[in-house]
Amino acid sequence: MRGERRFYVGERIKELREARGIGQLALAVNIKKRPETIWRWERGGGIKESDCRRLARALNVTFDEIVQTPLPPGAEPLPTSYVKVPLLGICPASDKKIVLDEVIEWEWLPREDVRGRRVYLLKVKGDSMNRAGIDDGDKILVDAEAQPDNGQVVVARIDGESTIKRFYRDGTTVTLSPDSTNPKHQPRMFTKQNEIMLRGVVRSVWMKRVK
């Protein structure tokens, strides 16, 4: 279904699956997916909202238990409300490009998606992350406060230019890796000689809609 959000909750899926003693093959059969799809999700691939809901049913949990931090004991869920989130511009999922910290427009997002964090939106240009479910024209929600783990999708600024890639750190070396079906995109390694600034971790994707 076009227009669905995507979530990066593979670690949470793996945690719930292993706690129930369910293998990747059994889970794949349950939700009518290929085993390699489960493997890709757990490695950090984007999961459509409808698939998150199928996974929730298969794992006997609620949708919120997969995509949200659980409420404290005794807490009551808040009614759905919305907050304004800035769209800062277009960020390449291909070659690097300068992204200015200027608000192009504001968009209203559910408060539950923001969770009180400092977040912003970027519009994606390019195909270097399409295997991760991030396509040209999509909008990504970025958590500016999060520190990435290896394998997560980040927005990084290298020598003054920004890009969207998977992040890997090994000592003082940072590798920014594409996740694409296009072989022209290759990982790039950076050292302390480069000026590297992490601009946040990608939390979800709003797919472009058919006009």
C-alpha positions, 0 to 999 in steps of 0.5 A: 500500500503506497503512502505507508510509513516504514519503521526501523525496529529490526532489533526489537523484532529479533528480541521478541522473536527470540524471547518466544523461541521462534526461528526466522523461518517459522516467523516468515511462514507465519506472515507469508514472507521469505526468510531472507526478508526477516533476516533483512529486517533484523539487519536494519531494513525498513519495515512497512507499517502493515508488516509491523502489524502482521509481525505484532499478531504473529508475535502476540504483542501489540503494534505499540510494543513493537514501534514504541517504547512501552508505557511505565506501569500504571500509565495511561496512553495519551489521546492522539495529538499532533506536533509540528516538525520542521522539514529542513530540505533535500538530502541525497541518498547518493552523492553528498550535498550541502543541507542547510539548517533552514526550515522549508516548511512544517509538517504535522506528525502524530505526537507518538511518533515524535516521543518528545525527541528533537526530530526533523524531516528530510526529503530523499533524493537518489537511490543508494538506500532503496534496498533499505526501503528508502526511495527517491522522493520519500521523507525520512524522520530523523532523531537528532538526539540519537547516537547510532549503533553499527548498521543503523541508517544515519544522516551524516555531514562529511566535510560540510556535505550531507548524505544518508547511509548505513553507519559503521565505526571501527576505532577511528574509522567510520564507514558510510555504506549504501544499501542499494540495488544499484551497483554504482554505489559503494561504501566510503571510509573516513578517518579523523582527517575528515570532519564528520558530524552525525546529524541523527538516526533515521527512525521512519520513512513516509513513502511518496504518494502517487500523484 
